[in-house]
Amino acid sequence: MKNKLTPLLALTALLLSGQSQALPEDRAKPIHISADSARIDDTTGITHYKGDVTIRQGTLQIEAEEVQLYRSNGDIDRMVATGTRTAAHFRQKPAAEQPWTDAWGRQLEYEIKEQSLTISGNGKVQQGKDHFSGERIVYNIKRAIVNAFGGKEGKGRVQMVIQPKAKTADE
C-alpha cells in the first residue's frame, strides 16, 4: 500500500506547491477573452466562445477550440474548455520563483466556487520537469486532493515522472 500512496502524495505536492497563493491574486484581475465568435445568453447565464479561444486572468491562461462560461448572480461559476483537434490547455504560474504549471486534455472543467479542475481525455500535467498523465485527473484545489485515473475498464495507467529535489549545501 505504501508504494501506491507515495506517488500520489508526491503528485499532490507537485500540484499544490504555491498554487493556492496564485489563485486569489489572479481571481482579482480582469478576465480577457478572445475568440472567433461568441454567443451570450443572459437568460441561461451561458456564454459560448468558439474558434481559437484564449482566456487570460493574471497568470491564468486557457486556450481551447471552444469554451463555455456559466454565470450566476453576475459571477462566473464554471468554465468548460474543449479541444477536438488539439487538446485544451490550462497554464498558471503558481508563484514568481516557481515554474509554470501546464495542463492539457480534451476537456478542462474548472468549478470556480469549489476550486476544482477536472482534466479529461488524455490528461497531462507538467510543472518544470515533473509531469504525469492519465485519462482523467481531478484536482480539488480547496481541499488539496488530487485523483488521477487510467482508462476505462483498467486499460491505460496513470504515469508520473518526479525529479529528485536538488540538495542544499546544508544537506
Number of C-alpha atoms within 10 A of each C-alpha: 5 6 7 8 10 11 15 16 12 14 22 17 14 20 22 19 14 16 18 16 13 17 20 10 12 18 14 10 13 10 13 11 15 15 18 11 12 17 11 13 11 10 6 10 16 18 17 18 23 18 15 15 21 20 17 18 18 18 17 20 18 21 24 29 22 23 28 19 18 19 16 12 7 8 12 16 17 20 19 19 27 25 21 13 9 13 23 27 24 22 19 22 22 23 16 9 8 13 14 17 21 18 24 26 29 22 24 29 19 22 17 15 11 13 17 20 22 20 29 23 20 18 26 23 23 21 21 13 9 16 20 19 23 23 21 23 26 19 20 18 19 12 10 15 17 20 14 21 18 18 14 10 6 8 8 13 14 16 14 18 14 16 10 7 6 7 7 6 5 4 5
